[in-house]
Amino acid sequence: MRYQSPLRILFYINMLLVVLLVGYKAYLNLFEPEFEALHTDQIERIQQRTADKESFSFAVVGNINNSVGIFERQMIPMLNASGVDFLVSAGNAVTDGSEDKYRALHGTLLHLTMPYLLTFGANEYGSFGSYRFYDHFGPHYFSVRVGDSRLIFLDSTGKTPWKWQLRWLDDLLQDDQSGQRLLFIGHPPLEASEEALFEQDEDYLQPAEFRAALLDAIKRYRINAVFSANLSVYSNTGHEGTQYITTGGAGGLVLNNDVSFYHFVKVSVKSDGTISTDLERLEVGQHPVLKTLESLWFFIYSLFYVGYVNFFLLVSLFLVIAIKLYSVVFVGRNYYPDYDLDPTPWLEKPVRVAMFTNNYLPFIGGVPISIERLRRGLQALGNSVLVVAPRYKDQPRQEDHVVRVPSLFSFGENREFRLANIFLPRLQKRVRAFRPDLVHLHHPFWLGSLGLFSARRLNIPAVYTYHTRLEHYAHFVPLPGMLFRNLISHALIKRFANKCDGVIVPTYSTEEYLRMIGVKTPTFVQPTGIEYQRFRAVDEHEVDKLRRSLGLTDETVFISVSRLSNEKNIDFMIDALAALKQQVRRPFRFLMIGDGHQRQRLQDKIESLGLEACCTLVGSVPPDEMPTWYRLGDVFLFASKSETQGMVILEAMAAGLPVVAVRSSGIDDVVRQGFNGFKTPERQEPWCEQVRRLLEDDPLREELSANALQFARDFSVEQFATDVRQIYAEVQARFHKDRERAKAAFHRSRESV
């Protein structure tokens, strides 16, 4: 197990906390029961509880602010035992108006054994909460008759125009016959007798015209008491015959001192019409030190003024960012290779390699052929190789070096792509029994993921060869094409490569791509080898026989080798050759070698363009026969942009064919402009022009043919296997050196503890 530093452990703990808190918020939003128009039911319950009573009582709380520790766990039991008939929130029952806060409040209020009513306050309005309050509870301003008393709720947030509310209040009270009138409004209309922490003018009722007009209406209609919240204090002030009570002690920013403390107000309306209010204080009884610490906590809390969940979420996010910044700024990095590595001990003994691939022979493709050549080359050097690959219908019967995995299902027109059953227990047993020294992965998913898992279980290094540009295979993936092409494919490659201990790429351009997407794993540029001598040792009688069977005479022969699939860009070549046919007199023949799910569509296209006489879809050709087919040709044509190297191009060069290809990352390092071929942009005119040059200029074609032959000589399978063996040794040396360094650091850490 790799050593984990305390800083890294703290980072993962915070990430876990972030995930849990986000999950909690998602739970509140998605899984809590729905509720609407609660005030309708609450008013009916209030009237039922007070219908036969000559007097009643209720509690007024302010600034609940979704408090769990104080309001839900300590104050609600007091309220339930107090004997009051109902509860009124004077405002700020939630931290803000987001949906999760309303759902959390609903869960808290379910602990009450009495009905309740809420005043629409500043926090209820925040975060676009006005429509949520309306949906979940009711209108922003309303009135209810309880016994001989009238309870009036106003909106102080500015959501409802104050002039409209005062007109409504006039209409309501002009003919009102109630004996007592009680008003609830979130912002206090009068200054509190005690100054609150961070008190601002905006904490009181605004604008000044609204405040003045409301005070006048309170006086004219002889409203007995006005209850407000929005300040974390308790204040009871008499003004022109009306009690103005500010109560902000149900939660929120309470400092727990003589001015700001936890409390609620008990209001008693007696049968003779008198109203009395009693302060009910919640004694938390901390030690003086804890009291000081709590005051400091609330100061920090006030800087954010959010709910506890949001507060911890923000703190965790800040810690994650801080740890990341620390690692970037203060943790030293050496961006150069470790030149002290000595791979010699791992080169002196044979290596046992387990290879994992999503396709393999008899499936014909660049990746299976590359794997097979590497396997043969490594075994010729005295190493052992075990290939874990899907099972195929026509696979060889005797394969001691292959573990065939049955498929869950296959797809493609010819069922050529197979999803192997990676869940078979016997796979892991077979790999463990092989006792590999290293795992070599050829795909970044499925069997590749199983191989990476096996490497971690066995505590051995994992090497990944980047064969394929996944973004060009979006049409095979059941996801939106642009999403896979522009985001998922690159993220998948980056994540997988960074989990490995070494990455092999066939060209420098593909190495540059990996660096651009953020791959930091050590990378080795190693072109795939070709069987150079086999492509030179061709029986000319077999070539002549094949030429006669195809009806070839003295025309120039263009060859291309590719799977007949969208990402191979074969339509481009067919369209270009149709245009070329109209421009030249010299006859040519195009042989397209390969098979795939697009074959019939491409054949129909050839016929529709009238190219049957000069364009032939040959179909699949066994690998052993490919040297003979290459020798039929004079020029190799290629248009695919999904290659990482273009191994068939090297094979064509080994057969002495110059190349005309569309420029891409896998082509740039193989085709040297004007030396062994031409590479052009994906535009018909320049591509056709270079094909035409090689068609009509025999001396140029012969010169480039000789250069292509010379270039391909350096890519033998033997050299390929030797170079990969050297890469294995370097990866093993680095892996074991890192492991010993981590062990030493771990022991030093334990000793210091």
N, C-alpha and C positions, 0 to 999 in steps of 0.2 A: 504494500500500500504506500503510495507516495506521501511524503511529509507535507502537512498542511500548516502554514504559518498561522499564528494567532490572528494576524490582520486579515488573512484570507478567510479564516473561520468566522471572524466578526462580520466580514462582508457577506458571507452566505447566510448568517443568522439574520442580518438586516434584510437581505433579499427575501428570505422566508417570511419575515414579519410583514414586508410590503405585500407579498402575495396573499398572506392571510387577511390583512386588513382590506385589500381590494376585494378579496373573495367575500368578506363579511359585508362590504357595501353592496356587492352584486347580489348577495343573498337577500338583503333588505329590499332591494329593488325588484328582484325577480320572484322570490319564493314566499315572502310574507303575504298573508291573505289580503285581498282587496277590501277597501272600505270607502264609503262615500256618504255625504250628507249626514254625518254623525250628530250634528246639532239637533236635527229633527227628533231623533230618538232620545237624545239627552234631555231636551225640553219636556218631552212627554214624561220621562222618568221623574224629573224635578217636580212637575205639577202633580204627579201621582203621589209623591212622597210628602208634599206640603198641602194637599187638598183638604185634609181634615184637621189641620193644625192652626191654632190661633197665633202662634209665633213659630218662627223657624230660624235657623242659623246656617251660615255657609262660611267657607274658608276662601280667602283671596291669597294667591301666590303670584309672584312675579319672577321673571328671569329663570325659568326652569332650565332652559338651554340644554335640553337632552341630558341632564345630569343623571347618571346612574348611581354614583357613589353617594350623593347626598339626597337628591329628591326621591329616587326610586327605592333605595335601600333603607334610608333612615327617615325621610319625611313622610312618605306614604303610609308606613305603619302608624305614625303619630296621627295622621289625618283620619285613617280608618278607625282609630280608637277615640277620636275626639267627639264623636256624636253629632257632627255637622250633617246637614241634609244634602249639601252638594258643594262642589268646588268651582271656583272661577279663576282662570289664569288672566292676569292683568296685562299680558303681553310677553313676547320673547319666550314662548314655551319651547321653541326649537332653536338650534344654533344658527341655522339658516334655512331657507325655503327649499332646499334640494329634496328630492323624493326620498332618499334614504333617511334623512332626518325626520321627515313626517312619519315614515313607517316605524322608525325607532321610537318616536314619541307615542305612537299608537300602542306599541307593545308595552311601554311604560304605563300608560293610562289604564291598561287592562288590569293592573294590580289594584286599582281603586275599587272600593266597595260602594261607591256613591257616583251619581252622575256628575257631569262637568260641562263647562262652557269655556271657550277660548276667545280672548281678545286678539284681533288682528294687529300685530305689532311690527316693529322694524325688522326683527329677525324672520318673522313669517313672510315678510315681503321680499327679503333678500334672495338672491340666486333664482330669480324668476319664480318665486314661490306663491305669488298671488293667486294664480289659477289652481295651484295644488290645494291651497287652503280652501278655496271656493268649492272644489270638487270633493275634498275629503271631509270638510266640516260644514261650510255654509257661507252665506254672504259676509262681506267685509264689515258691514254695519247692520245692526238689527236691534230689535227690542223684544222683551218677553215679560209677561205678567206672572208674578209669583205671589199668591195670596193677594194682599192689598198693596203690594209693592211693585214698582216697575223697574226692571233692569235694562239699561240702555248701553249699547256697545257702539263705539265710533271708531272710524279709521283715521289714524293720525299719520299715516305713511305718505300721504299725497297721492296714493293710487286712486281714491275717490275724491273728486273736487270738494273742498271744504264748504263752499257756498251751497252746493247741493245738499250736503249733510245737514247744514243749519236750517235750510228750508224744510227738509224732512223732519228735523227735530221740532220746528215750530208747528208743523201740521200735526205731529204726534202729541205734543203736550198742551196745545191750546184747549182741547176738550177732554184732557186726561183727568180721570177722577181718582187715580191711585193716591194712597195715603203717603207712601214713601217713594222717593225716586233716587236711584243709585246709578251713577255713570261710570263706565269703564273705558279708558282710552290709554293706548300704549305709552305715549309721550306725556310726561307731566305738564299741565298747563301753568303750574306755579313752581317757583324754585323751591327745592327741598331745604329743610332746616339744617341738614348736614351736607357737607360737600363730598361728593364721591371722587374716587381715584380717576384721573384722566377725564374729569367732567368737562364737557364742551357745550356750547350753545345749542348744537344740533341734537343734544340729548333731550331737550325740552321741545314742547309743541311749537311747530313752525308752519306757516309764517306768522309774523307778529299780528297780522290782521285776523287770522284764524283764532289765535289765542285770545285776543281782545273780544272778538265777537262771541266766542264760546263762554268766556267768563261772564259776559253780560247775560247770555241765555241761562247760565247756571243760576245767576242771581234772580232773574225774572221768573223762572219756573221753580224756584225754591228746591233745587236739587240738594238732597241731604248730604251725600258724600260722593267724592270723585276718587277713583282708584286708578293708579298708574304703575308702570314698571320702568324699565329702560335705565335705571340707575341701581347700583349695587348697595343701596342704603335703605334704612327705614326712616320715614319722615311722616309726621302727622301734624298738619298745620290747619288752623281754623282761619277762614277768610269769608267775611260777610255772611255768616250763618251756615257755611258749608265746610265740611271736613275734606281736606285734600291729603290723601294718603299715598305715599310712594313706597312701594314694597318690592324690593329686588333681591330677596334672600333665599330663593328656592334653589339656586345653583349659580351658574355663571361666574362672574368675576367678583367673588366675595373674599375679603381679606381676613375675615374672622377676627376683627378687633371690635372696639366699642362703637364704631360707626357703621362698619360693614360686617354683618353677621347673618347666619342662616336663621330664617324665621318664616312664619306665615301669619296672616291676620285673620282672626276669628270675628265674624260679624254676626250679631244677634239682632233680629227684628222682632220686637215684642208685640203683644196683642194691643197695647195702648198706643202703638205707633212710634215708640222710642227706638232708637238705633244705638247700639253700643259696639265698640270695637276693642278687641283685646289682642295684644301682641303675644304670640306664642313663639318663644325662642328655642332654637335647637342647640343644645349644648353638646359640642363635640369633645370637649375636655382633653385637649392635647397637652403634652408636656411643653413647657415654654420653648425648648429647642425645636421641637416638631412644629410648633406654631410659627416660629421664625422661618423655618424651612418652607412651610406651606405658603407664607407670604411671598417668599422668593419664587416659589413655583408659580403662584398666580401672577407675579410680575412677568415671568417668562411667557406664561399662558396668554397674558393680555397682549403681548406683542403679535400674536397670531389671531387671537380671539376667534378660534374655531372649535369645533367639537373635539372630544378626546380622541376619537378615531382619526379624524383628520390631522390632529396635532401629532399623534404618534406616527401617522403615515408620512407627514412632512419631515419629522425628525429622522425617521428611518431612511427616507430618500436623501436627505442632506448627508447622513452618515455614509450611505453608499457612494454618493458623489465625492465626499471628502476622502474616503478610502481610495477611490479610483485616482483622485488627484494626487494623493500622497504617493501611490505606487508609480504614477507618471513622473512626479517631480523628484522624489527622494530615493526611489529604488533604482540603483545603478543598473544600466543595461549595456551589454557589449554586443553591438550590431555586427561585429566581424566574426567569421568562423573561428572555431576553437582549433588553433594550429598545434596545440599540444596533444591532440588526440593521436593515439597510436593504434591503428586498426590491425597491426601485424598479428597479434594473438588470435584474432578472429579469421584472418586469412590463412593461417597455418593449419587449420583443421576444416574438414568438410562442414557445410552448413545444411541444416534441414529446414526447408521452406514449405509452409502451407499457403497455397494460393487460393483466393476466393474470387469467383467471377460469376456474373449473371448470364453469360453465354460462353460457349466453348464448342469445339469441334464435336460433331459434324456440322454444326451451324457455321456457315461461311460468313466471315466478316473480319475486319481489320484487327479487332481485339482478340478473338479466338486464335487467329494465325500468329499474332504477336506473342501471346502466352505460350503457344505450342513451341515456337522457335526458342523462346527463353528457356522453357523447360528442357528441351533437348540440349541446348547449349550448357546449361547448368549441370545436367546429368553427365554430359561428356567431360566436364571438369571434375567429376567425382562427387558431386553434391546430390542430395536427395530432395525430391519435390513431390508434394501431394496436392492435387488440384481438386477443389470442391466446386462442383458445377452442376447445372440442371441436367436432368435426364432427358434424352431424346429418343425418338422411335427407332431411328436407324443408326444408333451409336454402336461402336465396336463392342464385341462380346468380351474380349480380354483387355482389361484396363487396370492393371495393378496400381497405377499411379493416380487414379481418379476416384473420387467419391461422388457418385451420381445421386442427386437429390430429386425425388419425385416432385412434380409441379402441383401447386394448388389450382392454378388455371393458366392458360396461355392466351395470347391475343395476337393480332395481326392477321392479314389475309391468309397466310400459310401457317399460322400458329407459331411463328418463328420466335416470338418473345415469350419467355416462360417465367412465371413467378414461382420460384422453388419453395418448398415447405421447410422453412428455416426452424420450425418448432420441433422437429424430430429429435428426441433425446440422443439417438444413436450418432448424430452428427458430432456433437461435442465429445462423445466417447471415442469416436474414430480419430478425431483431431488430437485429443489428449494421448491416445495410444501411439500416434505417430511421433510424439515428443518433438515438436518443431522448435527451432531456435529463433525463428522469425516468421511473421505473417506478412504476406504480400497481397494487397487488396487491389482489385482492378475496376471496381465500381464504388461510388460513394453512397450506396444504399442497398438494402435488402441483404443479399449474401455478403456484400461488402460490410454492412453494419454487423452482421453475425461474425465476420472475421475480426473486426475491430474489438467486439465484445470478447471473443476467444483470446485475443492477444492480451487484453487487460486481465482476464481471468488467469491466464498462464504466466503473467508478468514477463512478457517478452515484447520486443519492439514490433511496431507495425509500420510497413512501408506502403504507400499508396501511389499507383501510377495513374496520372491524369491522362486518360485516353480520349475522352469524348467531350465535346462542347454541348452540354446538356440543353442550353437555351435553344438550340436548333431542333430539339425533339419535343417541343411544346405540343405538337399535334397528336402525340401519343398519350398525353397526360390528361385525365379527366378534370382539368381545372381551366379557368379562363386563361387563354393563350398569353396575353400580355402580362398577366400576373406571374405566370410561371417563367416566361421568357426574361422579364426585366427584374424580377425580385427573387422568386423562390429558387431558381436554378443556381444563381450566383451565391445565395445564402447557404444553400445545401453544400456546394463545393467548399466554400470557406469554412463552414462549421466542421465538416468531415476532415478536411486536410489539416486543420489546426489541432485535431485530436490525434493525428498520427505522428510518428517520430521522424518520418522522412517522406518527401514527395518527389517522385520521378516525373519529369516532363520531357517530351521528345524534342522540343525546340525552345530557343530563347524567347520567342514571341509568346509562347504559352506560359513561360515563367513570368514574363512581364504581366500577363493577365492575372495570374494568381496573386502577385504582389499588389496589383491595383485593387483587387476585391478584398484584400486584407489577410491573406495567408501568411503566417509568420513561421511556419514550420520550415526547417532547412530543406532546400530544394536542390535537386540534381538534374542537370540537363543531360539527357541520355537518349539519343535517337534509337528507334527500334531497328533491330538488325534485319538484314535480308540474306537469303541464301544465294550469295552472288555467284558462286561457281555453278550452282544448279541452273541459273538463268543463262549462263554462258554455254553449258554443256547440253546443247540441243541437237537432236538428230535432224539433219536437213531433209532427209527422206520423209520424216513425219510432218515436217513443215509443208513440203510440197504436196503431200497427200491431203493435208487439211486445207491447203489453198484450193486444190481442185474440187474438194467436196463443197466448198463455199462458192465455187464459180468465180474465183478471183483470177484476173488476167494481169494487165499491165497498169491498172489504176493505182493511185496512191491510197494506202490503207490507214485510216485513223482508228485508233483503239481507245476504248475507255473501260474502266473496271469500277463497278460501284453497285451497291444495293439499290434496287429500283424503289426509292422512297423519296418523299417530298424534300427532306433536308439535303439530298444530294444534288439538287438543282439541275436535273437532267433536262427539264423543259427548256432551260436556257440554251443548252447545246443544240437541241433539235431545232429550235427557232433560228438560232444563228446559222446552222448548216443549211436550213432552207433558204436563208438570205444569201449565203455563200454560193449556193448552186446557181442562183440567178446572175452571179457576178463573174464566174469563171467558166472556161471551156474545158479545162483539164479535168478528167474524170477522177472521182474519189469514191471510197467506200468507207462507211462508218460502222464499226462493230462494237456494240454496247454489250459488255460481258457482265452478267449479274442477274439476279432475280429479286422479286419483291412484290409487295401488294399493289404497286402502281403499274405493273407490267401491261395489263390490258388497256388501261387508259392511255399509256404512252404509245402502244401499238396503234390504237385508234387515231392518235394525233399524227403519227407518222403517215398513216394512210390518208388522212384528211389533207395533209400538206403535199401529197404526191411524192413521198420520199421512199417508197417501198424498195425501189431499185438500188438506192445508195445507202440506206440506213437499215441495219439489222439488229434486232434484239436477240442476242445469242442465247441468253439464259444462264443458268448456273454452270460453272466449269469446275471440276475437281482441282484442288490446289496443285496436285502433282502434274497436271496437264497445262498449267498456266504458262510455264516458260515457252512452250510451243506456240501458244496463242499470241504471246507478246511478240514473238519473232515474225509473225505475219505482218506486223504493223510497220509503218514508217514514222508516224507521229502519235504521241499520246495526248489525248484531250481530257480536260478535267474542269469542272465548274463548281464542285462542292465547296461550301464555306464552313462546314461543320467539322472539318478535320483538325486534329491537333498536330499531325505530322504529314499525313498523306503517304502512307507506306507503299501504296500501289504505285505512286510516282517514282519512288526509289526502285521498285521492281522493274518498272518500265525502262528506267535509265540503265539498269543492269542488263536489259535486253538491247540497249543501244538506241532507245527512242528519245528524241527531244520532246519537250513538254510545252503545251500551251494551257495555262490554268488561270482561273479567276483568283485574284489576289485575296488571301485571307491569312489568319494567324498560323495555320498549319502549313501554308505554302511558302511563306516568305523566306524561311530559312533553308528550304530545300531547292527551290527553283531560283537560280541566279540569272538575272536578266541578261539576255544576249549571250550567255555562256553555255548553259545546258537547256535553255528554253526561254519562254516568255511568260510573264504574269501581267494581267491587265485588270482594270476595274471591272465590276460586274455590269458592263455595258456592251451591247452587241457589236457596235461598230469597231472599237479597238480590238476586241477579242477576235472577230472575223478577220481583221487586217493581219494579225500575227499568224493565224491559221493559213491565210492565203499566201503569206510570204514563204512559209515552209512547204506549202503545196507546190508553188511555182519555182522556187529557188533551190535547185538540187544541191549546188555547192554549199549553200548555207545550212541546209538540212544535214548534209554529211559532216560538216564541221561541228555542229551542235550535237550530233549523234556521238561523235568521238569524245566530246567533252562530257556528255552525260555518262558514258561508259566509265570514264576516268573518275568522275565524281562518286559514282555508286560503289566503286571498289573499296572505299573506306568504311562501308556500312555492313561488314560481314557479320553473320550470326555469332561466329566465334568471338569476335571482338566485343560484340554486344553483351554476350554472357559474361565475359571477363570483366567488363566495365561495371555491370550490375552487381557482380560478386564483390567488387571493390566498394560499391555503394552500400551493400549489405553490411560489410565489415565496419565502415565508418558509422553507420547508424547504430550498430551493436555497441561499438566503442563509446559513442556519446550516451546511449541509453544506460549502459552500466556505470559510466562515470557519473551521470546525473543521479542515479539511484544511490551510489555510494556517498555522494555529496549530501543528498537528502537524509540518508541514515545518520551521517555524522552530525548534521544540524539538529536532527531530532534528539539524538543522545545529548548534545550540548544543552538543548532546551530543557530536557528532563533533569540534567544535573543542576542547572541553574534554579529550577523549581525546588 
